[in-house]
Amino acid sequence: MKYLLTGSMLIGLVLNLSAQKKAAINDNKKAVIASIESKYDQLTELSDKIWSYEEIAFQETKSAQALADFARAHGFKVETGVAEIPTALVAEYGSGSPVIGILGEFDALPGLSQKTVPTKDPLHEGSPGHGCGHNLFGVASLGAAIAIKELIEEGKLRGTVRFYGTPAEEKFFGKLWMIRAGLFEDVDFMMDWHPGAETKADVQSSLALVDFMVEFYGQAAHASGDPWNGRSASDALELYTTGINFYREHVKPTVRIHYHIQDAGKVVNVVPDYARLWVRVRDTKRKGMEKVWKHVEKMASGAAIMADVEYKVSLISGIHEILVNRAGGERLQKNLEYLGEIEYTDEETTFAKGIQAATGKEQVGMDTKIRALERTLEHPMGGSTDAGDVSFVVPTIRLSATTAPKDTPWHSWAVVACGGMSIGHKGMAYAAKALSMTMVDLFEDENLRNKVKAEYLERKGDYIYKAMIPEGPPPINSGH
């Protein structure tokens, strides 16, 4: 016998399936969602404070204090100044295993201060701004940790939740020193997220990276009266950057080389006796990056010989690519599908289109889709993060959540504008929900824990992690 569905019957079936989908989550997941929603105003206020502080790498004093105070107020045991970093902190609640951590960043970028308007308009001319959305990052992660803490406190989950306040991601990579201090040794699983222009379980890797300083030392002289008595450090710097730029043609397409000239002399009428530049090399794989890095370092010797000056190369820090975990990503994906798309008001859509107009992008507004889980690419392009190093010492599950319009230029004033208003706030709350739901899964599901750990061990293989940082304390007071 054949059955025909009328229009009303079909609508009823769709609604019934939707209701079944919503009913699929358990009480603990409902509880963490409710926890985030009940604290939305508090989390927004905290995020806006950090947004307004505009603090850069290793200088995030007020931001770190605000996060620590919020964690203490919600019952966490908080340790500040960890790993010899005044602005690094760890907040913990519970006991025993599993120990599930969550990363939270909060540093800003220099020169990006911006008002919450969709055209470039600095709030404080020349000051930093949260052009990577880190004011949202740390707060969402702490909100997720608090939601889990409440369930542990009520006896509904067993184990330990730990929030890591990780400074200086944008420059010196503070997580490297936190790893060296042993702060991740007893962690079973780590959650991580990042603000973005789309929402997805992040199952792509990142670029490995190394930073080093090249300094040239010459002999000062009068630039007109007796330039023959001078040996120009600036000449060496120019020869070196010329060599780098010619070398770009002969590296693989996955390689990126950047440099920032920090000192090339002070005045025009003196042959400069000192010059300095910060050099960065990236590739999708650590091994590829290391090969290019060592060659670019050697090129400094040739520049020094040509200019008849001395030179010095100093390692600043380097980071690994992300070790992807698809088993964790698959579970996170299910939680995103349950939460569905972020909804935006007409005013927010207009704001988004204003951002796109001001940055020369197609005015399509927000990207609200929850896409299927992506295929993990062998050589994805994009940015770098010191969360990559964490992923080599702890199985790490990652999320991207929408906090800015589609195609927004990252590390720009446009991200700052969105991060201080409701578009950013909504993405922050969404991230907190998705992260805490997935943490519930990890606490409750031993099979999931085993799958995530097994994939981590398989992908890591026999590689022995070693941080790419120099001996000694973190460069807290570095002038570079």
GICORGI-V887358 format. One record per residue. N is the residue number from 1. RES is the residue in one letter. PHI is phi in whole degrees, -180 to 180 (* if undefined). PSI is psi in radians with two decimals (999 if undefined). D_LAST is the distance of its C-alpha to the last C-alpha in Angstrom with 1 decimal. Layout:
N/RES/PHI/PSI/D_LAST  N/RES/PHI/PSI/D_LAST
//
This chain:
1/M/*/2.36/78.6  2/K/-96/2.51/75.8  3/Y/-119/2.34/73.9  4/L/-106/2.39/72.5  5/L/-94/2.14/69.6  6/T/-76/2.93/70.2  7/G/-57/-0.77/67.3  8/S/-68/-0.63/67.5  9/M/-66/-0.68/67.6  10/L/-66/-0.76/64.5  11/I/-61/-0.73/62.6  12/G/-62/-0.68/63.8  13/L/-65/-0.76/62.7  14/V/-61/-0.79/59.2  15/L/-64/-0.67/58.9  16/N/-66/-0.73/60.2  17/L/-64/-0.70/57.7  18/S/-62/-0.74/54.9  19/A/-64/-0.70/56.2  20/Q/-63/-0.69/56.4  21/K/-61/-0.80/52.8  22/K/-67/-0.56/51.8  23/A/-77/-0.12/54.0  24/A/-72/-0.37/52.4  25/I/-86/2.67/49.7  26/N/-89/3.14/50.6  27/D/-65/-0.59/50.5  28/N/-66/-0.68/47.2  29/K/-69/-0.68/45.4  30/K/-61/-0.64/47.3  31/A/-67/-0.72/46.1  32/V/-70/-0.61/42.4  33/I/-62/-0.79/42.8  34/A/-64/-0.64/44.7  35/S/-62/-0.81/42.1  36/I/-63/-0.76/39.3  37/E/-64/-0.66/41.7  38/S/-69/-0.40/42.7  39/K/-105/0.21/39.1  40/Y/-54/-0.80/38.1  41/D/-66/-0.71/37.9  42/Q/-65/-0.77/36.0  43/L/-66/-0.69/33.4  44/T/-63/-0.76/33.0  45/E/-62/-0.74/32.6  46/L/-65/-0.76/29.8  47/S/-61/-0.74/28.0  48/D/-67/-0.57/28.3  49/K/-61/-0.88/26.9  50/I/-64/-0.67/23.7  51/W/-57/-0.74/23.7  52/S/-76/-0.39/24.0  53/Y/-72/-0.52/21.3  54/E/53/0.93/18.6  55/E/-106/2.32/15.9  56/I/-94/-3.11/12.7  57/A/-49/2.23/11.3  58/F/65/0.11/12.2  59/Q/-117/0.32/13.4  60/E/-85/0.85/16.7  61/T/-61/-0.91/18.9  62/K/-70/-0.64/21.8  63/S/-64/-0.82/21.8  64/A/-63/-0.70/22.0  65/Q/-65/-0.71/24.6  66/A/-64/-0.74/26.6  67/L/-66/-0.76/26.8  68/A/-63/-0.75/27.8  69/D/-64/-0.71/30.4  70/F/-65/-0.72/31.9  71/A/-65/-0.76/32.2  72/R/-63/-0.72/33.9  73/A/-63/-0.37/36.2  74/H/-107/0.39/37.3  75/G/90/0.18/38.2  76/F/-86/2.58/35.3  77/K/-84/2.14/34.3  78/V/-119/2.30/30.6  79/E/-118/2.17/28.2  80/T/-109/2.90/24.8  81/G/67/0.48/21.8  82/V/-75/2.77/22.6  83/A/57/0.53/20.7  84/E/63/0.40/18.8  85/I/-116/1.97/17.1  86/P/-57/-0.51/18.3  87/T/-101/0.14/18.4  88/A/-93/2.52/20.1  89/L/-149/2.76/23.9  90/V/-133/2.24/27.1  91/A/-119/2.25/30.3  92/E/-134/2.58/33.5  93/Y/-146/2.47/37.2  94/G/102/-3.00/40.2  95/S/-155/2.72/41.1  96/G/76/-2.98/41.9  97/S/-105/2.80/41.4  98/P/-75/2.70/40.3  99/V/-101/2.01/36.7  100/I/-117/2.11/35.1  101/G/-103/2.88/31.5  102/I/-144/2.33/29.7  103/L/-88/2.50/25.9  104/G/-141/2.05/24.4  105/E/-101/2.79/21.0  106/F/-158/0.30/20.1  107/D/-93/2.67/16.5  108/A/-103/3.11/16.2  109/L/-114/2.49/14.3  110/P/-63/2.51/12.7  111/G/74/0.24/15.5  112/L/-114/0.29/18.4  113/S/-54/2.41/20.5  114/Q/-157/2.49/24.1  115/K/-77/2.90/27.6  116/T/-85/1.11/30.0  117/V/-133/2.67/31.8  118/P/-85/0.42/32.2  119/T/-135/2.67/30.9  120/K/-64/2.06/27.4  121/D/-159/1.66/27.3  122/P/-60/2.44/24.2  123/L/-74/-0.77/25.0  124/H/-134/1.85/22.4  125/E/-51/2.18/21.2  126/G/84/-0.12/17.5  127/S/-84/2.91/16.9  128/P/-71/2.95/15.9  129/G/-156/2.81/18.8  130/H/-86/1.24/20.1  131/G/-78/0.07/20.2  132/C/-125/0.12/20.8  133/G/74/0.39/23.3  134/H/-72/-0.30/21.7  135/N/-64/-0.51/23.6  136/L/-83/-0.61/26.7  137/F/-59/-1.07/25.5  138/G/-62/-0.64/25.3  139/V/-70/-0.77/28.3  140/A/-60/-0.75/30.5  141/S/-65/-0.73/29.8  142/L/-67/-0.68/30.6  143/G/-59/-0.72/33.7  144/A/-64/-0.74/34.9  145/A/-63/-0.68/34.4  146/I/-65/-0.72/36.5  147/A/-61/-0.69/39.2  148/I/-70/-0.71/39.5  149/K/-56/-0.70/39.5  150/E/-63/-0.65/42.5  151/L/-71/-0.65/44.4  152/I/-65/-0.75/43.7  153/E/-61/-0.62/44.8  154/E/-84/-0.01/48.0  155/G/79/0.24/48.7  156/K/-90/-0.31/48.5  157/L/-133/2.66/45.7  158/R/-121/2.40/45.1  159/G/134/-2.76/41.8  160/T/-129/2.34/38.3  161/V/-112/2.44/35.8  162/R/-140/2.17/32.2  163/F/-99/2.26/29.3  164/Y/-108/1.97/25.8  165/G/-86/1.85/23.2  166/T/-111/1.88/20.1  167/P/-82/2.99/16.7  168/A/57/0.69/13.4  169/E/-72/-0.53/15.3  170/E/-76/-0.31/13.5  171/K/-132/-1.15/10.1  172/F/-95/-0.24/10.2  173/F/69/1.25/14.1  174/G/-60/-0.47/15.4  175/K/-61/-0.48/18.9  176/L/-61/-0.73/18.2  177/W/-75/-0.52/18.0  178/M/-68/-0.65/21.0  179/I/-64/-0.81/22.9  180/R/-60/-0.54/22.3  181/A/-78/-0.02/23.6  182/G/82/0.30/26.8  183/L/-75/-0.18/26.7  184/F/-112/0.06/28.2  185/E/-63/-0.60/30.8  186/D/-102/0.21/33.8  187/V/-84/2.33/33.1  188/D/-86/-0.69/35.7  189/F/-147/2.63/34.3  190/M/-127/2.41/31.3  191/M/-104/2.53/31.2  192/D/-149/2.64/28.4  193/W/-149/2.99/28.3  194/H/-150/2.43/26.2  195/P/-59/2.56/27.0  196/G/-159/-2.93/28.4  197/A/-106/0.11/31.1  198/E/-151/2.80/33.7  199/T/-109/2.18/35.1  200/K/-166/2.71/35.6  201/A/-71/2.16/35.5  202/D/-89/1.83/32.5  203/V/-118/0.52/33.8  204/Q/-109/2.62/31.4  205/S/-79/-2.97/28.7  206/S/-134/-3.01/25.1  207/L/-98/2.28/22.9  208/A/-68/2.67/21.5  209/L/-151/2.62/17.9  210/V/-139/2.45/15.5  211/D/-115/2.33/11.8  212/F/-145/2.70/11.1  213/M/-103/2.34/9.1  214/V/-116/2.19/11.6  215/E/-122/2.43/11.8  216/F/-118/2.43/15.1  217/Y/-126/2.05/16.9  218/G/-121/-2.53/20.0  219/Q/-133/2.15/22.4  220/A/-73/2.63/22.3  221/A/-162/2.91/25.7  222/H/-68/2.21/27.5  223/A/-68/-0.35/27.0  224/S/-114/-0.74/30.7  225/G/-68/-0.79/32.5  226/D/-150/1.05/31.6  227/P/-61/-0.38/29.0  228/W/-67/-0.31/30.8  229/N/-86/-0.08/29.4  230/G/-101/2.67/25.8  231/R/-127/1.91/23.8  232/S/-83/2.03/21.2  233/A/-66/-0.55/17.8  234/S/-67/-0.62/17.6  235/D/-60/-0.77/20.8  236/A/-61/-0.72/19.5  237/L/-62/-0.77/16.6  238/E/-67/-0.69/19.3  239/L/-63/-0.68/21.6  240/Y/-66/-0.83/19.2  241/T/-66/-0.56/18.5  242/T/-64/-0.73/22.3  243/G/-62/-0.75/23.0  244/I/-60/-0.78/21.0  245/N/-68/-0.57/22.8  246/F/-71/-0.57/26.2  247/Y/-68/-0.44/25.5  248/R/-55/-0.54/25.2  249/E/-68/-0.34/29.0  250/H/-116/0.41/29.6  251/V/-115/2.83/27.8  252/K/-68/2.73/29.4  253/P/-61/-0.35/29.3  254/T/-80/-0.17/27.5  255/V/-86/2.49/24.4  256/R/-129/2.39/21.3  257/I/-128/2.22/18.7  258/H/-128/2.73/15.7  259/Y/-149/2.70/13.0  260/H/-130/2.00/10.6  261/I/-76/2.04/10.8  262/Q/-101/-0.44/7.8  263/D/-157/2.11/10.1  264/A/-134/0.54/13.8  265/G/111/2.78/15.5  266/K/-105/-0.62/16.2  267/V/-138/2.84/20.0  268/V/-79/-0.39/22.6  269/N/-100/0.31/25.0  270/V/-128/2.27/22.9  271/V/-66/2.03/22.4  272/P/-72/2.34/18.6  273/D/-97/0.04/18.1  274/Y/-148/2.44/14.4  275/A/-149/2.63/12.6  276/R/-149/2.45/9.6  277/L/-144/2.57/9.4  278/W/-93/2.20/8.4  279/V/-118/2.45/11.9  280/R/-132/2.30/13.8  281/V/-122/2.38/17.5  282/R/-133/2.73/20.0  283/D/-159/2.86/23.7  284/T/-68/-0.39/26.2  285/K/-125/2.48/26.9  286/R/-58/-0.74/24.8  287/K/-63/-0.74/27.0  288/G/-65/-0.72/26.6  289/M/-62/-0.75/22.9  290/E/-63/-0.67/22.9  291/K/-62/-0.83/25.2  292/V/-67/-0.73/23.1  293/W/-54/-0.88/19.9  294/K/-65/-0.61/21.6  295/H/-70/-0.73/23.1  296/V/-65/-0.63/20.0  297/E/-61/-0.77/18.5  298/K/-63/-0.53/21.7  299/M/-61/-0.44/21.6  300/A/-62/-0.58/18.9  301/S/-64/-0.74/21.7  302/G/-64/-0.71/24.0  303/A/-63/-0.71/21.8  304/A/-65/-0.69/21.3  305/I/-64/-0.79/25.1  306/M/-63/-0.62/26.0  307/A/-93/-0.04/23.9  308/D/58/0.85/25.0  309/V/-130/3.01/21.6  310/E/-95/2.84/19.9  311/Y/-147/2.84/17.0  312/K/-146/2.35/14.9  313/V/-115/2.24/13.9  314/S/-128/2.25/12.0  315/L/-69/2.31/12.5  316/I/-96/-1.07/10.0  317/S/-175/2.90/12.8  318/G/-150/2.70/15.8  319/I/-132/2.65/18.5  320/H/-83/2.79/22.2  321/E/-72/2.81/24.4  322/I/-69/2.34/26.6  323/L/-92/1.82/29.8  324/V/-66/2.56/32.3  325/N/-131/1.75/35.1  326/R/-74/-0.54/38.0  327/A/-61/-0.76/40.4  328/G/-68/-0.68/38.1  329/G/-63/-0.63/37.5  330/E/-64/-0.70/41.3  331/R/-71/-0.71/41.9  332/L/-59/-0.69/39.1  333/Q/-57/-0.73/40.7  334/K/-63/-0.64/44.0  335/N/-70/-0.63/42.5  336/L/-63/-0.73/40.9  337/E/-65/-0.59/44.4  338/Y/-68/-0.80/45.9  339/L/-66/-0.61/43.6  340/G/77/-2.93/44.0  341/E/-78/2.58/42.3  342/I/-72/2.37/40.4  343/E/-101/2.42/42.6  344/Y/-121/2.58/41.4  345/T/-79/2.93/43.2  346/D/-61/-0.66/44.2  347/E/-65/-0.71/41.7  348/E/-67/-0.67/38.8  349/T/-65/-0.70/40.0  350/T/-63/-0.74/40.2  351/F/-60/-0.81/36.6  352/A/-60/-0.77/35.5  353/K/-67/-0.55/37.4  354/G/-65/-0.71/35.9  355/I/-61/-0.78/32.4  356/Q/-65/-0.68/33.8  357/A/-64/-0.73/35.4  358/A/-71/-0.40/32.3  359/T/-108/0.19/30.2  360/G/74/0.50/33.1  361/K/-107/2.83/34.3  362/E/-65/2.34/37.8  363/Q/-86/1.42/38.9  364/V/-112/-0.07/40.1  365/G/81/-2.52/38.5  366/M/-89/2.55/37.4  367/D/-92/1.91/37.8  368/T/-104/-0.03/39.9  369/K/-70/2.51/41.3  370/I/-105/1.80/41.2  371/R/-84/2.89/41.5  372/A/-65/2.75/42.8  373/L/-59/2.27/40.5  374/E/-72/2.73/38.8  375/R/-75/2.36/39.3  376/T/-76/2.12/36.3  377/L/-85/2.61/35.1  378/E/-71/-0.68/34.2  379/H/-132/1.25/31.4  380/P/-74/2.54/30.1  381/M/-102/2.89/27.4  382/G/145/-2.46/24.8  383/G/-101/-2.92/21.5  384/S/-133/2.74/20.0  385/T/-154/2.53/19.7  386/D/-75/-0.05/19.1  387/A/-65/-0.36/22.7  388/G/-59/-0.73/23.6  389/D/-66/-0.69/23.0  390/V/-60/-0.68/25.1  391/S/-68/-0.28/27.8  392/F/-89/-0.18/28.1  393/V/-117/-0.29/28.9  394/V/-142/2.37/30.8  395/P/-58/2.20/33.0  396/T/-125/2.29/31.2  397/I/-110/2.31/32.9  398/R/-126/2.62/31.0  399/L/-134/2.52/31.8  400/S/-114/2.32/30.7  401/A/-127/2.48/32.1  402/T/-71/2.12/32.6  403/T/-132/0.08/30.6  404/A/-154/2.82/30.5  405/P/-65/2.83/33.0  406/K/-56/2.35/33.8  407/D/69/0.25/31.5  408/T/-61/2.29/28.9  409/P/-64/2.16/25.6  410/W/-79/2.85/23.1  411/H/55/0.77/19.6  412/S/-138/2.96/21.4  413/W/-59/-0.51/23.0  414/A/-64/-0.66/26.2  415/V/-69/-0.66/25.1  416/V/-60/-0.79/24.0  417/A/-59/-0.77/27.4  418/C/-73/-0.57/29.3  419/G/-71/-0.28/27.3  420/G/-102/0.16/28.5  421/M/-137/-2.99/32.2  422/S/-66/-0.48/35.0  423/I/-60/-0.83/34.1  424/G/-66/-0.71/31.0  425/H/-61/-0.72/33.0  426/K/-65/-0.72/35.7  427/G/-65/-0.65/33.4  428/M/-61/-0.84/31.8  429/A/-65/-0.68/35.3  430/Y/-62/-0.80/36.5  431/A/-60/-0.75/33.7  432/A/-60/-0.70/34.5  433/K/-66/-0.87/38.2  434/A/-63/-0.72/37.6  435/L/-65/-0.81/35.3  436/S/-69/-0.60/37.7  437/M/-62/-0.72/40.7  438/T/-72/-0.56/39.3  439/M/-66/-0.66/38.5  440/V/-58/-0.78/42.1  441/D/-57/-0.79/43.1  442/L/-66/-0.71/41.2  443/F/-65/-0.67/42.7  444/E/-89/-0.49/46.2  445/D/-112/1.73/46.5  446/E/-64/-0.64/46.5  447/N/-62/-0.74/47.3  448/L/-62/-0.79/44.2  449/R/-58/-0.74/42.1  450/N/-65/-0.71/43.8  451/K/-66/-0.75/43.1  452/V/-64/-0.78/39.4  453/K/-66/-0.72/39.0  454/A/-63/-0.72/41.2  455/E/-66/-0.72/39.2  456/Y/-56/-0.86/35.9  457/L/-65/-0.66/37.5  458/E/-67/-0.77/38.9  459/R/-70/-0.63/35.8  460/K/-73/-0.61/33.7  461/G/62/-2.41/36.5  462/D/-96/0.19/35.9  463/Y/-65/2.30/32.2  464/I/-102/2.02/30.6  465/Y/-66/2.38/27.2  466/K/-142/2.17/24.3  467/A/-69/2.48/20.7  468/M/-94/1.29/18.1  469/I/-139/2.63/15.7  470/P/-73/2.86/15.3  471/E/-64/2.76/17.5  472/G/99/3.14/16.6  473/P/-73/2.87/15.4  474/P/-60/2.64/12.9  475/P/-79/1.05/9.3  476/I/-60/-0.74/10.4  477/N/-106/0.40/8.9  478/S/-63/2.39/5.4  479/G/-86/-0.05/3.8  480/H/-85/999/0.0
//
